[in-house]
Amino acid sequence: MRTTDKNGRFLPTHGMHSTTTYHVWEAMKQRCFNPKDKGYPRYGGRGITVCEAWKNSFESFFSDMGEAPHGFQIDRIDNNKDYSPENCKWSSKAEQAQNRSTSNRWFVDGNFFASAKEAAEKLSSTETTITRWCKGYVTKKGNYMPPKNNCKVVKLYEGMA
């Protein structure tokens, strides 16, 4: 509902309802507050909400986050915490994909990697080799080869789906 002055005239709005940033703000609220939204079970349905400052004020959201860079999306730094200035940033789709509740972290030879691909690049290997080292595999002869002692895969958010 638009705000009016003491004479009943509509006050100007921010004029940004057709921008990407405004659509991001609206979609964020839908995921958290609308049980009919397809993303609700992964957001509002598991307790993720929007901070009070942003909930009813696009201007506050815009003041904290600024304009969404082209091709970027809002990303919660910690997937178990709410949407708020201290827990949100603009991320590319590739960055955001590494921050999902299903994401793994790879520990190989005492080094930490965000993906098997990153580990393979840094260790001059292949993703397949890194995956086999860390998860184990079955040989062509049907023998199980367990993971190497110096390699493991850990869920980014333990206990998440």
Buried (B, 14 or more C-beta within 10 A) or exposed (E): EEEEEEEEEEEEEEEBEEBBBBEBBEBBBBBBBEEEBEBBEBBBEEEBBBBEBBBEEBEBBBEBBEEBEEEBBBBBEEBEEBBBBEBBBBBEEEBBEBBEBEBBBBBBEEEEBBBBEBBBBEBEBEBEBBBBBBBEBEEEEEEEEEBEEEBBBEEBBEEBE
